[in-house]
Amino acid sequence: MKKLLPAVVLFILAASIFQLGLLMNVEVIHGHYLTLIGVLSGLAVGVLYLVFRGWLSQRSSNVLHYPPKQAWHQRPPDHLQTFFFSILFGVLGVSLLNNVPDTGVRRVESYEVKSLDRFWTRYRFIGYLQLGNESGTLSYRPEEGQSFTLGQQVEVTIQKGLLGFSLVRHVLPKGNAKHSGTTEH
């Protein structure tokens, strides 16, 4: 049973990172790469933390103490917990950092609704659209009250994020006159 526990924890970690990546990066063009960058940066931070902790442990004197009085770097590390939180904060940090707009430049492109999909998160389904044109496909999570049909032409407002990944800001039916703030600067 103890051998099965790390595999279960690893599965839960992978599922939570997958759902977090979908929720935070569904409106980022090539958001799966952004999630992967977050996972890799979290792994790097976790490894650096464990190396630093080992270095501190080697530097300190080897005096035997009662276990609750040991310094934090002298206690045995919990690798699963360390990597879980470092990957979680890596994905969160990279995703939130990319959501900071790089410039005020926005562009408007025409797309067609290719499919209406949804994914399951904990207790409910979250719907999203797959939009496509000749340059590729992207995903968009509709705002409250928005509805689209399959094959409908839409205008997509795209803005570049701080890390270089473009974000979908608005999706409106083609010909709609509500383009506030979607002009190029």
C-alpha positions as CSV (number, residue, x, y, z in Angstrom):
1,M,0.0,0.0,0.0
2,K,2.9,2.4,0.8
3,K,4.3,1.8,-2.7
4,L,1.0,2.8,-4.3
5,L,0.8,6.2,-2.4
6,P,3.4,8.1,-4.4
7,A,1.8,6.9,-7.7
8,V,-1.6,8.2,-6.5
9,V,-0.1,11.5,-5.4
10,L,1.7,11.8,-8.7
11,F,-1.6,11.2,-10.6
12,I,-3.4,13.8,-8.5
13,L,-0.6,16.3,-9.1
14,A,-0.7,15.7,-12.9
15,A,-4.5,16.0,-13.0
16,S,-4.5,19.2,-10.9
17,I,-1.8,20.8,-13.1
18,F,-3.7,19.8,-16.2
19,Q,-6.9,21.4,-15.0
20,L,-5.1,24.5,-13.7
21,G,-3.4,24.8,-17.1
22,L,-6.8,24.5,-18.9
23,L,-8.4,27.0,-16.6
24,M,-5.7,29.6,-16.6
25,N,-4.4,29.3,-20.2
26,V,-7.5,28.3,-22.2
27,E,-7.5,31.8,-23.8
28,V,-3.8,32.0,-24.4
29,I,-2.7,31.1,-27.9
30,H,-0.5,28.0,-27.5
31,G,-1.3,28.0,-23.8
32,H,-0.2,24.4,-23.4
33,Y,3.4,25.5,-24.0
34,L,2.9,28.2,-21.3
35,T,1.7,25.5,-18.9
36,L,4.8,23.4,-19.8
37,I,7.1,26.3,-19.1
38,G,5.4,26.7,-15.7
39,V,5.9,23.1,-14.8
40,L,9.5,23.1,-15.9
41,S,10.2,26.3,-13.9
42,G,8.5,24.8,-10.9
43,L,10.6,21.7,-11.1
44,A,13.8,23.9,-11.4
45,V,12.8,25.9,-8.3
46,G,12.1,22.6,-6.4
47,V,15.5,21.2,-7.3
48,L,17.2,24.4,-6.4
49,Y,15.3,24.4,-3.0
50,L,16.4,20.9,-2.2
51,V,20.0,21.6,-3.2
52,F,20.1,24.8,-1.1
53,R,18.5,22.8,1.8
54,G,21.2,20.1,1.5
55,W,23.9,22.7,1.4
56,L,22.6,24.3,4.6
57,S,22.4,20.9,6.2
58,Q,26.0,20.2,5.4
59,R,27.2,23.6,6.7
60,S,25.5,23.2,10.1
61,S,27.0,21.3,12.9
62,N,26.0,17.7,13.4
63,V,24.7,18.0,16.9
64,L,22.0,15.6,17.9
65,H,18.8,17.3,19.1
66,Y,15.4,16.1,20.0
67,P,13.6,16.0,16.6
68,P,11.1,18.9,17.2
69,K,14.1,21.2,18.0
70,Q,15.9,20.5,14.8
71,A,16.3,23.4,12.3
72,W,14.0,23.2,9.2
73,H,16.9,22.3,6.9
74,Q,18.0,19.4,9.1
75,R,14.7,17.6,9.1
76,P,14.2,15.0,6.3
77,P,12.7,16.7,3.2
78,D,9.3,15.8,1.9
79,H,10.1,15.6,-1.8
80,L,6.5,15.1,-3.0
81,Q,5.2,18.1,-1.1
82,T,8.2,20.2,-2.2
83,F,7.6,19.4,-5.9
84,F,3.9,19.7,-5.7
85,F,4.0,23.3,-4.3
86,S,6.9,24.3,-6.5
87,I,5.1,23.1,-9.7
88,L,1.8,24.6,-8.6
89,F,3.3,28.0,-7.9
90,G,5.4,27.8,-11.1
91,V,2.3,27.3,-13.3
92,L,0.4,30.0,-11.4
93,G,3.3,32.5,-11.5
94,V,4.0,32.0,-15.2
95,S,0.3,32.2,-16.2
96,L,-0.3,35.3,-14.1
97,L,2.9,36.9,-15.4
98,N,1.8,36.4,-19.0
99,N,-1.6,37.9,-18.3
100,V,0.1,41.3,-17.7
101,P,-0.2,43.1,-21.1
102,D,3.1,43.7,-22.8
103,T,1.9,46.7,-24.8
104,G,-1.4,48.4,-25.6
105,V,-1.3,47.0,-29.2
106,R,-4.3,44.9,-30.0
107,R,-5.2,43.3,-33.3
108,V,-8.5,42.0,-34.6
109,E,-8.7,38.9,-36.7
110,S,-11.5,37.0,-38.2
111,Y,-12.2,33.4,-37.1
112,E,-14.9,30.8,-37.5
113,V,-16.4,28.7,-34.7
114,K,-15.1,25.2,-35.4
115,S,-16.5,23.4,-32.3
116,L,-18.2,23.9,-29.0
117,D,-16.4,21.9,-26.4
118,R,-16.3,21.6,-22.6
119,F,-14.1,20.1,-19.9
120,W,-14.8,18.8,-16.5
121,T,-13.5,20.6,-13.4
122,R,-14.3,19.2,-10.0
123,Y,-18.1,19.5,-9.9
124,R,-19.1,21.1,-13.2
125,F,-18.4,21.4,-16.9
126,I,-16.8,24.6,-18.3
127,G,-17.6,25.3,-21.9
128,Y,-15.2,26.8,-24.5
129,L,-15.1,27.4,-28.2
130,Q,-12.5,26.2,-30.7
131,L,-12.0,29.0,-33.2
132,G,-10.1,28.5,-36.5
133,N,-8.9,30.4,-39.6
134,E,-6.1,29.8,-42.1
135,S,-3.4,30.7,-39.6
136,G,-4.5,28.1,-36.9
137,T,-6.9,27.4,-34.1
138,L,-7.4,28.9,-30.6
139,S,-9.7,28.4,-27.7
140,Y,-12.0,30.9,-26.0
141,R,-14.2,30.6,-22.9
142,P,-17.3,32.6,-23.6
143,E,-18.3,35.3,-21.1
144,E,-21.7,35.2,-19.3
145,G,-24.5,35.8,-21.7
146,Q,-22.5,35.1,-24.9
147,S,-23.7,32.4,-27.2
148,F,-22.2,31.3,-30.5
149,T,-23.2,28.7,-33.1
150,L,-21.1,26.3,-35.1
151,G,-19.8,27.9,-38.2
152,Q,-20.4,31.4,-37.1
153,Q,-17.9,34.1,-38.2
154,V,-16.4,36.0,-35.2
155,E,-14.0,38.8,-34.7
156,V,-11.3,38.1,-32.1
157,T,-9.3,40.8,-30.3
158,I,-5.8,39.5,-29.5
159,Q,-3.2,41.1,-27.3
160,K,0.4,40.1,-26.6
161,G,1.2,39.1,-23.0
162,L,4.3,39.9,-21.0
163,L,6.0,36.6,-21.7
164,G,5.2,36.8,-25.5
165,F,2.2,34.5,-25.6
166,S,-0.9,36.2,-27.2
167,L,-4.1,36.4,-25.2
168,V,-7.6,36.4,-26.5
169,R,-9.3,39.4,-25.0
170,H,-12.7,39.6,-26.8
171,V,-14.7,37.6,-29.2
172,L,-17.7,39.2,-30.9
173,P,-19.9,38.1,-33.8
174,K,-18.7,39.5,-37.1
175,G,-20.3,42.9,-37.9
176,N,-21.0,43.7,-34.3
177,A,-20.4,47.4,-33.6
178,K,-19.2,47.0,-30.0
179,H,-15.4,47.3,-30.6
180,S,-14.4,49.5,-27.8
181,G,-10.7,49.7,-27.3
182,T,-9.8,47.1,-30.0
183,T,-8.0,49.4,-32.4
184,E,-4.3,49.1,-33.0
185,H,-2.1,51.8,-31.4
